[in-house]
Amino acid sequence: MRCGARAGCRTARAERSIVIRTAGVLRYRDGVFHAGRAAFVNTSTLSSSRRSWPVFLAFLRLGVTSFGGPIAHLGYFRDEFVTRRRWLSERGYADLVGLCQFLPGPASSQVGMAIGLARAGYAGMLAAWLGFTLPSALAMILFALGIQASGPPLAAGALHGLKIVSVAVIAQAVWGMARSLCPDARRVTMMAAAACVALSVPAAWMQIAVIAAAGIAGLAALPQPPRTAHEPLPIAVSRRAGALWLAAFAALLAGLPLAASALHSTALAMIDAFFRTGALVFGGGHVVLPLLQAAVVSPGWVGGSTFLAGYGAAQAVPGPLFTFAAFLGASLRIAPTGWLGGAVALLAIFAPSFLLVAGTVPFWEQLRRSARMQAALAGVNAAVVGLLLAALYQPVWTGTILSPRDFGAALVAFVALTFWRVPPWTVVIVASIAGWLAGI
């Protein structure tokens, strides 16, 4: 389209607009995406704060009600934003899910960020994350403070009950992920090899090395999937802006450990530990457990029993499982701790997702057409199942199953979760009360 007059062109350039590229899929009009070639959201007439407020409220409701883990969250998002609100088309939503499954970090939270970015720009991205994360983060910090305030006699039995639940939850995650991500002998072998290496050398750097090696092995040994047609994502971020976000991600990933070492700062070391976990965990959800365990339990920042109890409690709250970081930050034996520690840990573990989602959008079209990249990612996914299997044995199983009664309780919880489909929060409450009453 050409401007009729030079002044008109200058006026058009002066307007602050966000272009949503949809190639015939969506057009933003009157607060809804409609079919069309392209859409322009004019931010000169509708302020960013006004557009982001409905995003915050929508995700806040989901943050209070979305139980069931990452897969369930994606279903809630589809019902809310595709079916009910019509903010996205079915294909547009599927493409956002595909992008976030490709990235390290919590996939469901990243999909929420991407929806907020499409709806209201960067302010909407922040609003979506804050609304979805705030309820469970507050609950986890309060739980950490409650453990510290209650005496050991009151908490010991309930905490052990929560630890037993964590055994069942992680076993269920390994079971389900192995069936989905390791469907053939090659990927089962990669999973087993990753578990053996992680158990033999229980260090954070070795887990990163295992993930990298699995990507190379997947590229070399796994079949490349056929190429399929795709439509552009319903978000527009310039390549220059995307490159800047990715550069910031790389700078923080490399610079935080150097700064912590040079300044001898435990606070920076803590921020680096949570940032690195959020940046390198593939598969999201329960896969974060081994990386966080190596990051905070191995150096003695959080006790092993407290770690597992918090992880068990995290199954009873709605929203993203990564808010477990808020519990750990509030439970730290080093400064910062309490409310400040919980907030810092939460921001640090989610910061990579902000940078990666905003930075990857401009390059996603090229990346998802790469069959080699998909083969490498399949190898990485098999390895993260192995890392989770290793974490199930050490420290979860060895630190929790101390008697035949413990094994029986864990087995009952596993059967209830896996085969009877009992909601996790119900199992958590029953196990914690039973543990406290029985003095397990």
ABEGO torsion letter per residue (X at the ends): XBBABAAAAAAAAABBBBBBBAGGABBBBGGBBBBEABBBBBAAABBAAAAAAAAAAAAAAAAAABBGEAAAAAAAAAAAAAAAAGABBAAAAAAAAAAAAABBEBAAAAAAAAAAAAAAEAAAAAAAAAAAAAAAAAAAAAAAAAAAABBAAAAAAAAAAAAAAAAAAAAAAAAAAAAAABABAAAAAAAAAAAAAAAABBBAAAAAAAAAAAAAAAAAABBBBBBBBBBBBABBBBAAAAAAAAAAAAAAAAAAAAAAAAAGBAAAAAAAAAAAAAAABBGEEAAAAAAAAAAAAAAGABBAAAAAAAAAAAAABBEBAAAAAAAAAAABABOBBEAAAAAAAAAAAAAAAAAAAAAAAAAAAAAAABAAAAAAAAAAAAAAAAAAAAAAAOAAAAAABABAAAAAAAAAAAAAAAAAGBBAAAAAAAAAAAAAAAGX
